[in-house]
């Protein structure tokens, strides 16, 4: 880019004006893109102060720099390799279309850079070998995670297998030999109770004798007159003989 072009671009920047449509700040749905005012009483059309300037010939940029990219090249939009033919890389810069996929963009971008073009929207596209390297460790990590889960599940089975062994040990404890060992202990206690007389303390003897005296005293205090009269004996029924004559008569 020559010094003259640089100067003209600087002039364009200093001279440039921004034109916004009338009423863009009053309604949210209106954008600031320029629209010519056509209303009969529109203040911007009548060029009132503070209503915004209208586009006029004096606001234009120099003809040599009009439509030029700030980098000093004119843009060319491409979407295939064939469109690179017949373009001068010294005055033209390339912009790859947004509809181009990553696979086609990778080949198109490499050829444009190899031919000496300036790519305005160059991207760092991931190559296939890098993607394979990224995928392999992920698969290995998944395999390792699966192995770890299996190893974690195995000890649970061993615990379940070990549980019946404890039960067996408990069952073994309740063997006939153990019962035989416990039985003699009971026999010894019973033998002791039979053979050895139980010694009664003196206090209990005294209490028992006092109770017996009290029981013996109570019936003596009761008067014989207060005793209940005995019921009169019932008259026996007279038996009849075979002849029908009573014996007592």
Secondary structure, DSSP 4 states (H G I P E B T S, - for coil): --HHHHHHHHHHHHH------TTTTT-TT--SS------TT-TTTTT-TTS-PPP-GGGPPPGGGTT--TTS-EEEEESSSGGGTT--TTTEEEEE-TTS-HHHHHHHHHHHHHTTPEETT---PPPHHHHHHHHHHHHHHHHHHHHHHHHHHHHHHHHHHHHHHHHHHHHHHTSHHHHHHHHHHHHHHHHHHHHSPPPPPHHHHHHHHHHHHHHHHHHHHS-STTSPPPPPPPPPPPPB-TTS-BS--
